[in-house]
């Protein structure tokens, strides 16, 4: 019994002394590959609601992910590891964008929990109250359009992710129906629908 108590005390000590980035990376481990339903609320700088939307998301890595929003904001975003496909169903238009231009503060990069990426891209602080842990990520780059990203956990469960832009607008994404593990590869293979207007914005690529 004495050894069990000592071992438990050591685990608690290690947890207590872990840096915010280490604690966050540990909590994000199950979210490296997963799928879920989501609800997104966007508020302006005064806290007034701008949009409400729902949809599904799936992440295989920081550069391979899927994001679809339901009507009335029907859009599909697919990162296939090479480019970013953005399909606006209402306009029946597909934009093809450079992947690296979108990754700095994307949910996929953050949820990947990569210590090197998190440490080089963000300054991270941690607050705890009971079982709730709140991590605030501020981009190190001064020209970022993202002002701050906040992740809230209840124990090991990610409650929501909040992104505040430079204008003070805030998007809050809450997850439900979370399924851990790598989603099907076919989800990340996008082909423009027949008749869709395809716009390539790849710069020098």
C-alpha positions, 0 to 999 in steps of 0.5 A: 500500500505504501508503494501505491501511495508513493507512486500516486504522489509521484504522478500527481507531482509530475502533473503539477510540474508539467508546463502549460504546453506539456499539459495541453499536448497531453490532453490533445493526444486523443484528438490527433485523429478524430471526427465529431459533430460541431456547433459554431457561434460567431460573436462580434466584439460587443458579444452580439451574435453574427452567425450560428452554424452546425456541421461535421469535422474530421482530422487525420493530421494537421494538414489533412482534415475535413470540415462541412457546414450545414445549410444555410451556410453550406460549405465543404473544406478539405485539406488533402495534405497538398492543397485546400479545397473550399466548395461553396455549395450555394455558389457552386464554386470551388476555390483551390488555395495553398495549404500552408497559408491556412495552417498557422492557427487552424483547429487542425494544427492546434488539435494535433498537439505537436509540441514543436508547432505549439511552442514555436507558434504560440505563447501558452498560459493555463488556468485551472478551477476544479476539473476545468482547465483553460488554455489561452494561446497567443500567436507569436507572429505579430502580423497574425489575424488571430488574436487569441485561441482558447481551449477549455477542458473538463478533465480530459474532455475538450469542451470547446475551442474559441478563436478571436480575430484581430477585430475582436470577433470570436468564433466558439466551436463546441464538439459533440458525438466525438469518435476517436481514431483515424477517419476513413481516407476517402473523406479527405479525397475531394473532386470538384463536382461536375459543372462547378466553377473552379478557381485556382489561387495557388500563387507560384505553385 
